[in-house]
């Protein structure tokens, strides 16, 4: 009788263990540092630190079992030229494993030539790959007001670079957030705390794959 009960409890324990393992990432990297390298769309513009993208993203990834530290390396108003100028400083200061790159929105708003934007982003991605840094490129989309020619050239920058460098790619950082008044601040451009939650989910889908591979 005791032997049967013992076998029963052992069997139940093994079943619970196996089922539980299905909800744990197959490969968890320890102490992975992720840098959000962009502009005000990722810097937490207009929000308390507890609502910053870096804070929410780190919290959500940790809840999924990943040992990560998400660094807010974004600067409001930054352009691709500005990002290129400060990239080496970032890499010298921090031992970064993964960089989420999302720059170009401010270039676009200033009407900077898409060819120059692409050139700057190309240099940024090249430097990161030379240092064996894992990259997630998050794309942007041009405003319709700039015309079809500009929009077509700008919108093609990100998928073309993602293909060239063979890196992880999120086509549009603001997917599900852009142009939705309920998910943006009163300026209609920057995500509010609810919008940040959606952006975090967008990034998490890609980062989950990166962290498990």
N, C-alpha and C positions, 0 to 999 in steps of 0.2 A: 504493500500500500504506500509506504513512505517513498519507496523507489519510484512508483508511478507518479506521485505528486511532484517529486524532485524533477523527473523528466518533463512533466507538464510545464512547470515554471521555467525550466531552462529553455524549452521550446518557445514559450511566450516571449521570453527575454530576447531570443534570437530574432523572432519575427519583428518585434518592436524596433530592435537595433537596425535591421535591414530596411524597414520602412522609413525610419528616421534618416538614414544615410541618403535616401533619395532626395531629401530636401536640403542637403548640404552641397555646396559647390564641389565639383569633382577635383578641382585643384585650387587651393587658396594660397595666394602669394603673401608672404609676410612683409610688413612694413613697406608697402608700395607707396611711393610718393607721386601724386598726380597733381600737375600744375595746370590751372585754367589760365591760358595765355590769350587774352583778348582785350575787349574794350568794356564800355559801360554795360553792355548786355550780359556780361558774365561777372562784372565787378561787384554787383550788389548796389548799384546806383539808386539812391533814394530810400534804401531799406536799412533796417537795423541789422547788425551783424548776424543775429540768430536766423534771419531770413535770407542771408546771402546764399547764392548758388553753391559756393564751396562748402558751407555749413550743412545745407540740406543734402547735397550729394554725398558727402562723407558719412553722414548719419545713415542714409539709406543703404549705402554699400556695406557699412559695418553691420547693419541689421541682417544683411544677406550672408554674413560670415567672412567678409573680406577685411583683412587688416590693412587699412589704407589711411593715408594722410593727404587730404585734398588742400592744396595751397592756392590761395587767391593771388594769382600773378597777373591779374587784369588791371588795366588803367583806363579810367573814363576818358573819352575823347581820343584814345589812341588810334593810330592809323597803321597800315602795313609798314610804312617807313619807320615810324616810331617803334613798332614791335621789333623790327630788324635791328635797330640801334641798341635796344636794351636786351636782346636775346642772350648774348654772351654773358652779360652781367647776371642774368637769372641762372644760367647753367653753372656759373662759377660759385654763386652763393648757395645753391641748393643741389643736393644729390637727387635729381629728378629721374624717375623711371618712365613716367608717361606724361605726355604733354597734349592737352586738348587745345588745338589752335582754332581760333575763330576771330579773324580780323578782316577788315575790308568794308564794313558798314559805313564808317566815317569817311573813308575814301570815296565811296559811292555817293554819299550825301554832298560831298564837295565837288563832285563831277570829275574826279581824277581819272585819267585814262585807264581803262581796264588792262591795257598792256603793261602799264607800270605797276598796277596792283598785283597782277600775275607774276611779274618779275620779282617783286619783293617777297611774295608768298613762296615762290620757288626757292629763293635764297634761304628763307627761314626753314623750310622743310628739308632742304639739302644739309644745312648745318645740324639739324636735329638727327637726321639719319647718319651723318658722319660720326656722331657721338653715340650711335646705337641706342638712341632714345625711341621708345615706342610712341607713335603719333596717332591721334584721332583728329581728323580734320572735320570741322563743322562748317558747313557752307552758309552763305547768305544769298538773298535774292534782291535784285534791284527794284527800285520803285518804278511804277509804270510811267510816272511823270517825266522820266529822263529819256523816254522814247524807246522804240523797239530795238533800234540798232545798238544803243548802249546796253539795254537790258540783256539782249542776247549774248553780247560779248562778256558782260559781267557775270551772268548766271552760269556761263560755261566754264569759268575759271576753276571753280572748286572740283567738279567731277573730272575735269581734264588732269588736274594736279594729283588728285587721289589715284587716278589710273596710272599716271606716270610714275609715282613713287610707291604704288602698290601698298597703300595704307588704309586703315579703317576710315570710313567716311559716313558722316551724318549729313544728308543733303541740305537740310535747313534747320538751323538751331532753334528757330522760333516756331517750328511746326506746331499748329494747334493753339498758338498764343498771339501771333501777329494779327493786328487789326481787330482784336477782340477787346472792347473797352473794359469788360469785367476782369480781364487778366493783365491789364496794363495800368501804369500810373496815369495821372491826369494829363500828362503830356502826350499820351497815346503812342509812345515809342518804347518806353522801358517797362519790362515786366514787373508786376507787383508780386507780393508773396505767393499768390495763387498761381500766377504765371510761372514763377520760379519752380514750383512743384512739377509742373508739366515739362519744363525744360530739363529738369533733373531726370525725369523719367525717360525723356528722349535720349539723354546721354548714358543713362544706366544700361539701356539695352545694348549699346555698343561696348561699353566698358565691361559689362558682364562677360562678353565673348573674349575680350582682350585679356582679362584677368584669369580666365579659365584655360586659355590656350598656351 
